[in-house]
Amino acid sequence: MNPTVKTFRLTLRSTTRQIGRVEAFLKKINHFVHLNEIQMHKLMVSVTEAANNAIIHGNKMDPEKRVRLTGEVKPPWLVITIVDQGSGFDHRTVSSPLRKKNLLKASGRGIFLMRTLMDKVDFRRNSTGVQVVLWLDMNK
């Protein structure tokens, strides 16, 4: 028996104009799971950051490449997977935005925000790109 109660999918072209579609995707999921305002805000920031990173850094804004988002309801978890078609990176080498030299940089906070707001974050590299898996405990 598959523990997934419901699955949601969204495919984006790798242009920054596509980021706006993430909000509608998450609202569709929330119609099913009924997150509170804080949970929804955490999810919105984290998934938007992950999708933005996939488009800009992973796929290098190549409109021929796609970013795929999957939302899976696995009580008590809501699991969002963001997959790009990029060459990958080592998330452990990303410098902390809290370091003095990074405080005034205009970018570089996405992974930090995801790790801060989500209950669990996994980075996986596979043959077709990078997967970021965000876990939110719906019971918190």
Backbone hydrogen bonds in HBPLUS format (Angstrom, degrees):
<---DONOR---> <-ACCEPTOR-->    atom                        ^
c    i                          cat <-CA-CA->   ^        H-A-AA   ^      H-
h    n   atom  resd res      DA  || num        DHA   H-A  angle D-A-AA Bond
n    s   type  num  typ     dist DA aas  dist angle  dist       angle   num
A0005-VAL N   A0073-VAL O   2.87 MM  68  5.54 163.4  1.90 166.6 168.9     1
A0073-VAL N   A0006-LYS O   2.99 MM  67  5.40 166.3  2.01 161.2 164.5     2
A0008-PHE N   A0071-GLY O   2.76 MM  63  4.84 153.9  1.82 144.4 151.8     3
A0071-GLY N   A0008-PHE O   2.79 MM  63  4.84 162.9  1.82 138.0 143.7     4
A0010-LEU N   A0069-LEU O   2.92 MM  59  5.08 147.5  2.03 148.9 149.5     5
A0069-LEU N   A0010-LEU O   2.74 MM  59  5.08 172.6  1.75 163.7 165.6     6
A0012-LEU N   A0067-VAL O   2.78 MM  55  5.08 166.9  1.79 155.0 159.7     7
A0067-VAL N   A0012-LEU O   2.91 MM  55  5.08 155.1  1.97 144.1 151.0     8
A0015-THR N   A0013-ARG O   2.89 MM   2  5.75 137.1  2.08 104.2  92.1     9
A0014-SER N   A0065-LYS O   3.23 MM  51  5.87 130.8  2.49 168.9 160.5    10
A0018-GLN N   A0015-THR O   3.04 MM   3  5.75 164.0  2.07 121.0 125.9    11
A0019-ILE N   A0016-THR O   3.20 MM   3  5.62 160.8  2.24 112.8 118.0    12
A0021-ARG N   A0018-GLN O   2.96 MM   3  5.71 158.7  2.00 123.2 129.3    13
A0022-VAL N   A0019-ILE O   2.97 MM   3  5.63 160.0  2.01 121.0 127.0    14
A0025-PHE N   A0021-ARG O   3.14 MM   4  6.37 157.3  2.19 147.9 154.4    15
A0026-LEU N   A0022-VAL O   2.92 MM   4  6.21 161.1  1.96 156.5 160.8    16
A0027-LYS N   A0023-GLU O   2.90 MM   4  6.13 152.0  1.98 149.1 157.6    17
A0028-LYS N   A0024-ALA O   2.97 MM   4  6.15 148.6  2.07 143.8 151.8    18
A0029-ILE N   A0025-PHE O   3.12 MM   4  6.49 154.9  2.19 145.4 151.7    19
A0030-ASN N   A0026-LEU O   2.84 MM   4  6.07 160.1  1.88 147.0 153.0    20
A0031-HIS N   A0027-LYS O   2.94 MM   4  6.12 138.4  2.11 140.9 150.8    21
A0032-PHE N   A0029-ILE O   2.89 MM   3  5.35 141.0  2.05 109.3 120.5    22
A0033-VAL N   A0029-ILE O   3.02 MM   4  6.39 152.3  2.10 146.8 155.6    23
A0034-HIS N   A0030-ASN O   2.78 MM   4  5.02 158.3  1.83 135.6 140.4    24
A0040-MET N   A0036-ASN O   2.95 MM   4  6.15 163.8  1.98 158.6 163.7    25
A0041-HIS N   A0037-GLU O   2.97 MM   4  6.13 153.9  2.04 143.4 150.4    26
A0042-LYS N   A0038-ILE O   2.97 MM   4  6.22 165.9  1.99 155.2 158.4    27
A0043-LEU N   A0039-GLN O   2.96 MM   4  6.16 161.6  2.00 150.2 155.4    28
A0044-MET N   A0040-MET O   2.83 MM   4  5.98 160.9  1.87 149.5 155.0    29
A0045-VAL N   A0041-HIS O   3.01 MM   4  6.20 170.7  2.01 158.4 159.5    30
A0046-SER N   A0042-LYS O   3.03 MM   4  6.11 169.8  2.04 150.1 153.4    31
A0047-VAL N   A0043-LEU O   2.89 MM   4  5.87 172.2  1.89 156.0 158.7    32
A0048-THR N   A0044-MET O   3.06 MM   4  5.90 156.0  2.12 139.7 147.2    33
A0049-GLU N   A0045-VAL O   2.97 MM   4  6.09 158.2  2.02 147.3 153.5    34
A0050-ALA N   A0046-SER O   2.96 MM   4  6.18 161.2  1.99 147.5 152.9    35
A0051-ALA N   A0047-VAL O   2.87 MM   4  6.03 164.0  1.90 151.3 155.6    36
A0052-ASN N   A0048-THR O   2.89 MM   4  5.94 159.1  1.94 146.6 153.1    37
A0053-ASN N   A0049-GLU O   2.88 MM   4  6.06 161.1  1.91 150.0 155.1    38
A0054-ALA N   A0050-ALA O   2.94 MM   4  6.14 154.1  2.01 143.7 151.2    39
A0055-ILE N   A0051-ALA O   2.95 MM   4  6.19 156.8  2.01 149.5 155.0    40
A0056-ILE N   A0052-ASN O   2.89 MM   4  6.03 177.3  1.89 159.2 160.1    41
A0057-HIS N   A0053-ASN O   2.78 MM   4  5.23 137.7  1.96 132.3 145.5    42
A0058-GLY N   A0053-ASN O   3.03 MM   5  6.45 156.5  2.08 147.4 153.5    43
A0059-ASN N   A0054-ALA O   2.75 MM   5  6.05 154.6  1.82 159.7 166.1    44
A0061-MET N   A0055-ILE O   2.83 MM   6  5.40 160.9  1.86 165.7 159.2    45
A0062-ASP N   A0059-ASN O   3.00 MM   3  5.78 152.7  2.08 125.0 131.0    46
A0065-LYS N   A0062-ASP O   2.87 MM   3  5.56 159.1  1.91 123.9 130.5    47
A0068-ARG N   A0083-VAL O   2.90 MM  15  5.13 158.2  1.95 147.2 152.4    48
A0083-VAL N   A0068-ARG O   2.83 MM  15  5.13 158.3  1.88 148.0 155.5    49
A0070-THR N   A0081-THR O   2.87 MM  11  5.13 149.4  1.96 144.6 153.7    50
A0081-THR N   A0070-THR O   2.80 MM  11  5.13 160.3  1.84 150.0 156.5    51
A0072-GLU N   A0079-VAL O   2.76 MM   7  5.11 161.0  1.80 149.6 156.4    52
A0079-VAL N   A0072-GLU O   2.86 MM   7  5.11 173.0  1.87 155.9 157.2    53
A0074-LYS N   A0077-TRP O   2.77 MM   3  4.93 158.1  1.81 152.3 156.8    54
A0077-TRP N   A0074-LYS O   2.68 MM   3  4.93 146.5  1.79 127.9 120.1    55
A0138-MET N   A0076-PRO O   2.74 MM  62  5.53 158.5  1.79 173.3 175.0    56
A0078-LEU N   A0136-LEU O   2.87 MM  58  5.18 148.5  1.97 146.6 157.0    57
A0136-LEU N   A0078-LEU O   2.95 MM  58  5.18 156.4  2.01 147.5 155.0    58
A0080-ILE N   A0134-LEU O   2.89 MM  54  5.12 161.0  1.93 150.0 155.2    59
A0134-LEU N   A0080-ILE O   2.78 MM  54  5.12 173.0  1.79 157.5 158.6    60
A0082-ILE N   A0132-VAL O   2.84 MM  50  5.17 161.3  1.87 150.7 157.1    61
A0132-VAL N   A0082-ILE O   2.84 MM  50  5.17 156.8  1.89 148.1 156.0    62
A0084-ASP N   A0130-VAL O   2.98 MM  46  5.50 156.7  2.03 151.9 158.9    63
A0093-THR N   A0090-ASP O   2.96 MM   3  5.72 164.3  1.99 123.8 128.7    64
A0094-VAL N   A0091-HIS O   3.38 MM   3  5.51 166.2  2.40 104.8 108.7    65
A0099-ARG N   A0096-SER O   3.28 MM   3  5.70 167.5  2.30 110.7 114.5    66
A0102-ASN N   A0099-ARG O   2.82 MM   3  5.37 152.1  1.90 119.1 128.3    67
A0103-LEU N   A0100-LYS O   3.39 MM   3  5.43 156.7  2.45 103.6 109.9    68
A0105-LYS N   A0102-ASN O   3.15 MM   3  5.35 161.4  2.18 111.1 117.0    69
A0113-LEU N   A0109-ARG O   2.84 MM   4  6.04 161.4  1.87 158.9 164.2    70
A0114-MET N   A0110-GLY O   2.95 MM   4  6.22 162.5  1.98 152.8 157.6    71
A0115-ARG N   A0111-ILE O   2.94 MM   4  6.15 166.6  1.96 153.9 157.1    72
A0116-THR N   A0112-PHE O   2.93 MM   4  6.09 146.8  2.05 145.9 155.7    73
A0117-LEU N   A0113-LEU O   2.87 MM   4  5.94 161.4  1.90 156.5 160.3    74
A0118-MET N   A0114-MET O   2.96 MM   4  5.74 159.8  2.01 149.7 154.4    75
A0119-ASP N   A0135-TRP O   2.93 MM  16  5.63 138.7  2.10 159.8 170.2    76
A0135-TRP N   A0120-LYS O   2.86 MM  15  4.96 160.7  1.90 157.9 154.5    77
A0122-ASP N   A0133-VAL O   2.88 MM  11  4.98 158.4  1.93 142.0 149.3    78
A0133-VAL N   A0122-ASP O   2.81 MM  11  4.98 167.0  1.83 148.4 152.4    79
A0124-ARG N   A0131-GLN O   2.86 MM   7  5.01 163.4  1.88 150.9 154.4    80
A0131-GLN N   A0124-ARG O   2.67 MM   7  5.01 166.7  1.69 159.9 163.6    81
A0126-ASN N   A0129-GLY O   2.87 MM   3  5.51 175.0  1.88 166.6 167.2    82
A0129-GLY N   A0126-ASN O   3.41 MM   3  5.51 163.6  2.44 105.7 110.3    83
A0140-LYS N   A0137-ASP O   3.29 MM   3  5.81 170.7  2.30 115.8 118.3    84
